[in-house]
Amino acid sequence: MLNRKRRHGRRDSGQSRGKRSSLSKIKQLFSLPVAAWDYAVGKWHGMETSQEMLGEAEPLQIAEDTVSELMVTWLKLERQPADVDAVMTDGNGGASENSEEAPAKAAASTFTQGWSGEESLLIERILAETARLNRNNVTRTEAYRLIYKRRPELHWAMLAHLVSRNGGWNMTDLEGEWLPHLLPGGKRKDVFLLLEHANAFIFGDAYPQLLLYEESIHADRPLFHLLTAFGVTRFMRPVWEQFWRRRDPVPLTVALIVNEQHFIEERVVQDDYFRKNVIETFFFGMQSLLQLNAVMFPYHSVNELRLVGLIMEHFDDLSERIEFGKALYAILFGVPRVREGALAFVDKGRHTASRVDYAPQIFARVRRDPPSALYKERLLGGKLLPGAAPLYSPELGDAWANQTLEAPARGDWFHSAADIAPYFRMLKLPRSFELSNEYGLLLNKIELAVLAAQQLRLDEQGAGRAEPKPPLT
């Protein structure tokens, strides 16, 4: 009896130590942002560098007469019923499991009715090209880069390229070093599908617009009356026509930001499946704490690669997403050091969706060691500990197969000029956006979350009496 009590005592003591250990890690996780000296120093350096770059900034402006002209047209449009049947597109850009060309041609057969033979051929060609490039995040991201290289007046294309790079990194993170320890396989697939739908739907809507502008250049006349053939909202036609006359990229870029976020609002963000299985889950709510929703632009400065960016707090808030996109645009094209450095980064290496693209000193595309059920701490101050294996960050093709998506729902989101008018008032530069010195802590926070979750699982097994469970699958 005495020996049994002693054994129980040791077991209770072990369980208590395990609980204290897990609670300690959770406390670390929640207190790290305000308690870490390195974070405070990094934050100060980031603000100092941001202020220095703000002093060099060339703030983007939206001319009042430009907005006034657009508002007159939008007010007229809101009094006209939308042609719902015309506003329809294949959200996968026409891509399908068996053929990239056939669905695009099928869609074209619907939209080319009523157009001239030459216009019908152009519509078919644009749909087919969109289908070919809308296969996955890597093909989309490169398509944005190439059209910007051909037409640098299309600011939105470069902004979309860099944001799409972040989308790819988020996709591969789901099968990388850490997130399999935090999310079961089914949940990771749901998060991926949300990202993929948003990525593909935006491309399917926006890329035909960019191609149609390029075709207008070749034809030496505006062809924007064809926008309805691609299911583009009536909100965009006056913007493109004004851009054709004025060649002012700022109102066009803001309009595209407004349009694309409205386009995915009902089709993705408010979709019942994604709300239940992704957006309203505990993990999605934890993203702000872990800063998994940071959008970063790598940029070359002197002889080093640095990072600027912002952290989104509420993905499901339409207005916040639009203002977030505008702020990123203001940083990218309003701060010369960022613009030049980001373009240098983009030109030096292709997008693979692995974080090795910008941080090869921390990440690796191939695991050096086989995956272990028990994760061991590898970082200190955002750098690998001596002898630690790099963090696994696969390329997109090693993480996810190409997807065949359903077409987005029909409908034109534009109803009221008053609703979109506030987005065209000004473009503000954030006070702080240099993240290079904070990035290490961001990584430390995610690693600490993995260690805390792992400790909780060990506690549930009886303070380590059983074999540790493998990462969630």
CORRA-V519164 format. One record per run of one state. SS is the DSSP state (@ for helix, = for strand, . for the rest). FROM is the first residue (numbers start at 1). TO is the last residue. Records with the same first field share a line. If there is no record, write none. Layout:
SS->FROM-TO ; FROM-TO
//
This chain:
.->1-1 ; 36-36 ; 56-63 ; 79-101 ; 112-116 ; 134-136 ; 151-154 ; 174-178 ; 183-184 ; 220-223 ; 231-233 ; 247-248 ; 270-271 ; 280-281 ; 286-286 ; 291-293 ; 302-303 ; 312-317 ; 335-335 ; 349-354 ; 358-362 ; 365-378 ; 381-382 ; 385-390 ; 393-395 ; 400-416 ; 425-433 ; 435-435 ; 461-473
@->2-35 ; 37-55 ; 64-78 ; 102-111 ; 117-133 ; 137-150 ; 155-173 ; 179-182 ; 185-219 ; 224-230 ; 234-246 ; 249-269 ; 272-279 ; 282-285 ; 287-290 ; 318-334 ; 336-348 ; 355-357 ; 396-399 ; 417-424 ; 436-460
=->294-301 ; 304-311 ; 363-364 ; 379-380 ; 383-384 ; 391-392 ; 434-434
//
